[in-house]
Amino acid sequence: MTIMPTSARGHSVRAAESEVVEALAGFLPMVLIASGAGVKDPGQVRKWSSGALKPTAASAARLRFLLDQASCIAQNQSREIAAAWPTSVNEQLDYELPPKAIREER
């Protein structure tokens, strides 16, 4: 997983998992957050958001990476583009969706 330096990076590292999920929910639907984190059930993401459940270390790292990328895109482009980014196939990812690449740690 390549980490892009962003001004949002510091926040995602210091934030609790529930805060990371809440921030992502401002960009993305729960199903895409779940996909990027590597879980099938969006309900699990809601539990992370409320603090009722903690993600595994691997899922937490994926969530932070997803937030960093979405925040970077929002800062450099727009929130609309950041919201569209995970649902758009990406040439640099062999025409796959970014959450799949993040889940597979590519």
N, C-alpha and C positions, 0 to 999 in steps of 0.2 A: 504494500500500500504506500503510495507516494504522498507525503504530507506537503501541502502547499503552504508557505508562510502567509498568514493573514493576520490582520489586527484582531480578528475575532478569535484567533487561536487561543490566546491567553484566557479569554472568558470561558471557552468550552473546557479547558483543562481544569480550571478552578471550580466550575459549576457542579452542583450535585446532579446525578443522573436525572432526577425528576425535573430539574431546571432545563437540562439539555433537551429532554423530550418536549417540554412546554415550548421552548424556543422553536424546535422543529415543527411543532403543530401549527405555528404561525405561518409556515411555508407549505407544509405538506399534509396530505391526509394520513391518518393512522396506518392504513394498509401499506403505504409506501415507506413509512418509518419502520414498520415491522419488517418489510422486505429487506430494507437496507441493513437492519440490525441482525437479520438472519433468523427471524422467528416467523411462524405462519399465522399466529393469532393476533390480530390487532387489539383484542381485549387485553392481552399481556402488556402491550404498550400503554394502554390506559392505566393499568395497575402501576407501571413504572412512573407514569406521570403523577399519580396521586401519592406515590411513595409507599404504596401497599406491598410492592414487590420490587426487588432490585435486579437489574439485568446482570447476566454473567459478565465477567471481565471482557470477553471477546465482543459481546453485544454492546457493552458500554463504549469500547474503543471505536466500534463502527458508528455508533450514534454520534460520538464527538467528531469523528471524521466527516460524517454526513452534514453535521451542523457547520463545521468549518467551511466546507465547500459551498453549501447553500448561502452562507453569510458572505463569503468572498464574492460570489456571483451577484448577490443583492447589492453589495457595496460598489462593485465595478460596473454593473449593468442596471438591474432593477429587481424589485421583489417579484414582479410578474415573471421575469425570465428565470429567476431562482426557483420559483414554483413550477415552471414548465420543465426545467432542466432534468429532473429525475424521470420524467415520462417521455423524454425525447431520446431516440437512439443516437448513439455517439460514434462517429467515425473512428475516433481514437480508441474506442473500446470494442472494436470489431462489430460495430452496429448493434450493440446491446445496450440495455438500459443501465444507467449509472448505479442504481441500488443493487442490481445483480453483480456488477463488478466489485462494489464495496463488500457485499456479502461474501463473495469469493476471494476477497482480499487481493484483487488485481489492480 
